[in-house]
Amino acid sequence: MRKRSRSAVARSAGGDRSVLVLLGLVLLAAGVLVALLGYGVFGAARAGRPLLDPVVVDLIRAQPLPARIIAIAAGVLLLVLGLSWAAGSVRPERKPDLVIDRGPTTAIIVDAAAAADALAAQAAALPGVGRARARMVGTEDAPALRVWVWLSDDADVRDVLERLHDQVLTAARTSLGIAALPVAVRLELDQATTHPRVA
């Protein structure tokens, strides 16, 4: 339930953070190793030699074509990994459809956009609410809901939240047959309409 609640609040960036931390640790370890090598920790003679062993350099010079093929293959692999990671990071978040009833041959499915639009329309009709927007997130097995509510200047925040919970969200859980639907509500002030001044 805790993971589902977190998905309602914001898109998870745990995978991206883990990859970045791992990549940072590898680069840090490589930098420390090169610095220790340069300061002569592994011996003064080794510090004065090139970073690549002469045997490796001679092998690359003797077999230039396989060395180039390996370098190109490694570069292409890194490029593909980087592009797939970037595509996964900017990919739009999933909007799961809600399965109300699944039989052996048929299923009743409510479209995610339709459910979110209905919830937003009900929330926008509450007293003190100027407009509202909703989005279904998560997965089909563990759906969650994000609701944005723009309040009017004279809105009672406590009353709006109570009505949203009691009238809109409770009815949505009952009608959709979902026992647990984590919801994150973001409240904002609606832009006040400016009236022209009369001189």
Residue pairs with C-beta under 8 A, 6 or more apart in sequence:
1 180
1 182
3 142
4 138
4 142
4 144
4 180
4 182
5 144
5 182
5 184
6 12
7 137
7 138
7 142
7 144
7 182
8 137
8 138
8 144
8 145
8 146
8 182
8 183
8 184
9 146
9 184
10 184
11 93
11 137
15 88
16 85
16 89
19 85
34 51
36 42
37 46
37 47
37 51
38 47
39 47
40 46
40 47
50 57
59 67
60 67
93 137
94 137
94 138
94 139
95 112
95 113
95 116
95 135
95 136
95 137
96 112
96 136
96 137
96 138
96 139
96 140
96 143
97 109
97 110
97 111
97 112
97 140
98 109
98 110
98 112
98 115
98 136
98 140
98 143
98 176
98 178
99 107
99 108
99 109
99 140
100 108
100 109
100 110
100 176
100 177
101 107
101 108
101 177
102 108
110 176
112 136
113 136
115 136
115 172
115 176
116 134
116 135
116 136
116 145
117 134
118 172
119 134
119 145
119 147
119 168
119 169
119 172
120 132
120 133
120 134
120 147
121 132
122 167
122 168
122 171
122 172
123 129
123 132
123 134
123 147
123 149
123 164
123 168
124 130
124 131
124 132
126 160
126 163
126 164
126 167
126 168
127 155
127 159
127 160
127 163
128 151
128 152
128 154
128 155
128 156
128 159
128 160
129 149
129 150
129 151
129 152
129 155
129 160
130 150
130 151
130 152
130 190
131 150
131 190
132 147
132 148
132 149
132 150
133 147
133 148
134 145
134 146
134 147
134 148
135 145
135 146
136 143
136 144
136 145
137 143
137 144
137 145
137 146
138 144
143 178
143 181
144 181
144 182
144 183
144 184
145 169
145 172
145 181
145 182
145 183
145 184
146 183
146 184
146 186
147 164
147 183
147 184
147 185
147 186
148 185
148 186
148 188
149 160
149 164
149 185
149 186
149 187
149 188
150 188
150 189
150 190
151 157
151 160
151 187
151 188
151 189
151 190
152 190
153 189
153 190
153 192
157 187
160 187
161 185
164 185
169 181
169 183
172 178
172 181
173 179
173 181
